Amino acid sequence: MTSVLMRSLIAILINLIGLSCASAQQANTSESPEIETQQSQAQQNENQQPQQPVITTTAPEGYDDLLEPQLTLVDIFYNGNFVGSSMASYSPETITFESPQEVVSLLSNIRDSEIVLAGLSLPLATNQSYVCFYQGQPGCGVLTPREVGVIFDESRLRVDIFVNPSLLEKTRLSVDRYLPVSTTGASMINHFSLIASGGEAREEIYTAQLSSIFSYDNYRVLANIESDNQDDTRLDQLSMIYEHRDMAYQVGSFRTMTQSSGFFGQRDFLGFRMQSTLASRTDLEQVSGTSIFVFLNERSRVEVYKDGQLIDSRIYSAGNIELDTRDFPQGAYTVELKIIGASGRERTEEHFYSKSLQLPPTDETLYFVEVGYPEDDKTESYPVAKDDGLARLGFVTRPTEYAGFSGSLVKNPEQESIEIGSYWLGNQIELQTNHAFTGDDEHANYYLLSLRHPDFFLSASYRRTYSEELPGLDDDLRLIAPNSRQTLINLGVPLADSILNVFARTTEQQGQENYRALGVSWRKNIFRSGKLLLDWTVDATKEIDDRRIATGLTLRFLSNRLNVDSSLIYQQQKRAQLSTNHLDKNVRVAYRNPQSSFGSVNHSLELNQTIEQSSATFQSEISNDYGYGRLEIDHTRDETNASLGSAGDASRTGYSLSSQFNFVTSGGEMTVGGNRQNRAGVMIDLKSIKAPGLSFAVIINEVERTRVKAGTSSFVALSPYQSYELVLTPIGETLVQFDNAPRKFTLYPGNVENLSWQIKQVRVIVMQLIDKNDNSFANAKLRDTKNYARTDDLGWVQMEVSGTAELLFIDGEERECRVVIEQSELSETVNFLGVKNCQ
C-alpha cells in the first residue's frame, strides 16, 4: 500500500516539474521588448500576468498503471462488526469483489440473497466521502442504498457493506414461550379472613372465609368455606384443576367465566370446564402489544419516551431489530425513539404502539367450553345442582394488532343466546361493542368509548337490554335481564393548573325508579408553598330531584408520614321542595409509618360537621409479616334543625373490623403470616445454623424481598405464573460458609418452593506451629482439598475453620505436623490461639 502512495506522489511531482519546464522554455524562446528606461520595464513587469499551470488527472508517461484497478485483500465489516476478508480490485471511483458469493456468505439476516448477490457482483461506488475520520463525525459512516452499497476506506483497506432494510430478515426478540413445569411437590396455602360490623342501632354481622389451595406440581385443588351469622358454615366451592402450557381443565364446583360475554354474569356452577389460557405464557407482555422494528446500522442504545417521559432504555445489536416492549404500559399511544449509536451519532423516530392484555396476541384465539348444572340456592352446607343443565362456549381472537373479536353461545332447556363482540385499539382511542340475541326475540347492546387527547379525556358507555316478560319462563333460566338502559358519560378537561369535569349518568330498569344524575366540577390550585397547598373547588350536581351547588376551599399539608386536610364548603341544597344554605366543615389527620416496630401502620382521625349531623371517625390499620388488621370506630350525632324537620338529638357509635392471615405448609415446614392473600411463594429454611445477630437478605430477581434470622424459617409470598431466581446474602459480622449459588424455580397457583441451606459458621484462627524440636514449622501447606493455608517463615498461619477440626500440615521435607482445634477455643469471630505444638 505504501508503494502505491509513493508512486502516486512521484507521478504528481513529475507532472508539475514537466509543466514548469515547459513554461521556462516558452519564456526563453520569445522575443524580449525594447526597454527605454528602468521605470518603464518595471511598469511592464507589473502589468504582465503570469501563466497558470494546467493540472490534469491523467498519469504522466510511464505511470499509467497508477490509475488502473488495484487487486488486494480487504477487510469486510457488516453492521459495524468485522465478518471476514476477501479479494477485491479497486480504483479511486469503484470497487469490485473477486468472489461476491463468498462475501454474501459472510452477511447475516439476509432475506433475499439473490438480489444482494447481484448487487455485490457489480462494480460498486467507493463512497470515500462518507469515510469517518473521528468519533461522532456527522454525515459519515452510514449509507442507505437502494439495494446494496459500500463505504471503502482505502487507507485501511476496509469495506463497510450496507444492505437496504427491505432485503433483511427481521430480528425478533427471543423469549421463551411457556413457563417450565413446576417441580415444587406437595404444598398447601390457606387464607383466613374475617369481616365484622355492628354497634348501637345496628345489626351485628360477621363473615368468615377460609380459602385453601392444595397443589402438587401442576395439579391443584381449590376449596372455599364460608361462615356467617345468617347461613352458618358452608362449603362454597370445591374443584380440581390441571394446567399444562396453554390449556387448563377444571372439574367440580366453580364460577362461570365472563370471557366473551357482556350480558351473562358469573354464576355458581357444578360441572366441567376446558379452556385455553395465556397464564403460563412468558412472552405475553411482548406479544400482546404492537411489534416495533427499528433498523440499526451499529450497536446502539434505544431510549423510548411516552409523553416526554422515559419508559425504557436498552442496548441492541445492529440489524433490523424488534424492540423489547414487555415493560411498556398498556394503552394506545405514540412513542418517540431516541437512537444513540456506538459512534455517537443520534437520531429520533416516532412509532404508534398499543397493548391490551384483554385480547390474546395477534393471530391467536382463546376459547372455553363449560358443561354442567347451575347451583341451587345456598340452602345446604355444600353445593347442590339444579335439575336444568347449562352449556356455554366462547372464543376471543385478535386478527390484527388493533382489532379483536369475540363470540359466545349459551344453551339451557328453555333458552339459547348468541353474543358477538368487537374491540378496536387506535391511537389514544379504544372502542368496544357487544350484541346479544336469544331465540325469543330478546336482544341487548353495549357500547364503550374511551378517548385520551392531550387537551381532554372522554369515556362513555351505553347498555340497553330488550327483554319482555315471557309466560312460563323461570327467571333463573332467563339469559338476558329484563328491560333496562344505562348511560354513563365522563369528560375531563385540564386547564393550566386546574381541571374541569363533567359527568352524566342515567339508569332505567323495569320495576324500579329511574335514576338520573348530572354534575360539573372545577378544581384549581390557588396557592402552593413547600408541603402546603390550597385548592378552590366549585361543584354543581342534580341527582333525581335533589339539587346542590357548592364552593369552598381545601387546605392540605402533605409530608412523608403526616397528611392534614381541612375544608370549608358552602352549599346551597334543594331537596324535596326544601331549600337550605349551610357551611360544611371537615378535618382529617392521617399518619403513616411503613417501617414501625409493628410493621406498616396507618392511623387517621376525621371530624365532619354538616347541617344534618356531626361525626368523628377513627381508623387504624396494621400490616406486617403476621397478617393484616383494620379497625374503624365512628360516632355520629344528629343535629337539631327545625328547617329539616328534626326535633330531637340522637347519637350512636358503630364499629367495623377486618383481619386476614395465611397458614402455609410445605416440605414439613409450617408458618403463619402474610398481609394479603397468597397464591404462591417460597419457604426459606435457615434452621441449620443458630448464630445470634446473624440474618440473611433474601434477594429474588435482583430485589431484596425480606430478611430471615438464622435458626428460623420464613415464608415469602410471590405471584404465581412466574419463574424466579433467589440468592441468599449474609448480613452481619458473623462469617459463614454455604453454597450461595442462585436457586431457580417456577411457581403456579398453590405452589410453595421449599429451600434450605447447609450453613456453617466460620471462625478465623491465628496460630504458630512449633515442631517437636521447638522449631518453627515453616512454609508448610495444609493438606485439604477444599481449603488452602500455608505457614510463613516463622510458622505463623491464618485460616478459617467451622468448628472442631484436626489439621494436617506438611512442609517441603515431607514432615507432618498435626494439630487439633477444639470448639472451646473458638469463642470469637477471630481467635488468636498463640503457639500450637505439633502432635
Buried (B, 14 or more C-beta within 10 A) or exposed (E): EEEEEEEBEEBBEBBEEEBEEEEEEEEEEEEEEEEEEEEEEEEEEEEEEEEEEEEEEEBBEEBEEBBEBBEEEBBBBBBBEEBEBBBBBBEBEBBBBEEBEBBBBBBBBBBBEEBBBBBBBEBBBBBBEBBBEEEEEEEBBBBEBEBBBBBBBBEEBBBBBBBBBEBBEBBEBEBEEEBEEBEBBBBBBBBBBBBBBBBEEEEEEBBBBBBBBBBBBBBBBBBBBBBBEEEEEBBBBBBBBEBEBBEBEBBBBBBBBEBBBBBBEEEBBBBBBBBBBBBBBBBBBBBBBBBBBBBBBBBBBBBBBBEEEEBBEEEBEBBBBBBBBBEBEBBBBEBBBBBBBBBEBBEEEEBBBBBBEBBBBBEBEBBBEBBBBBBBEBEEEEBBBBEEBBBBBBBBBBEEBBBBBBBBBBBBEBBBBBBBBEBBBEEBBBBBBBBBBBEBEBBBBBBBBBBBEEEEBBBBBBBBBBBEEBEEEEEEBBBBBBBBBBBBBBBBBEEEEBBBBBBBBBBBBEEEEEEBBBBBBBBBBEEEEEEEBBBBBBBBBBBEEEBBBBBBBBBBBEEEEEBBBBBEBEBBBBBEEEEBEBEBBBBBBBBBBEEEEEBBBBBBBBBBBBBBBBBBBBBBBBBBBBBBBBBBBBBBBBBEBEEBEBEEEEEEBBBBBBBBBBBBBBBEBEBBBBBEBBBBBBBBBBEEBEBEEBBBBBBBEEEEBBEBBBBEBBBBBBEBBBEBEBBBEBBEEBBBBBEBEEBEBBBBBBBBBBBBBEBBBBBBBEBBBBBEEEEBBBBBBBEEEEEEBBBEEEBBBBBEBBEEBEBBBBBEEEEBBEBEBEEEBBEEEEBEBEEBEBE
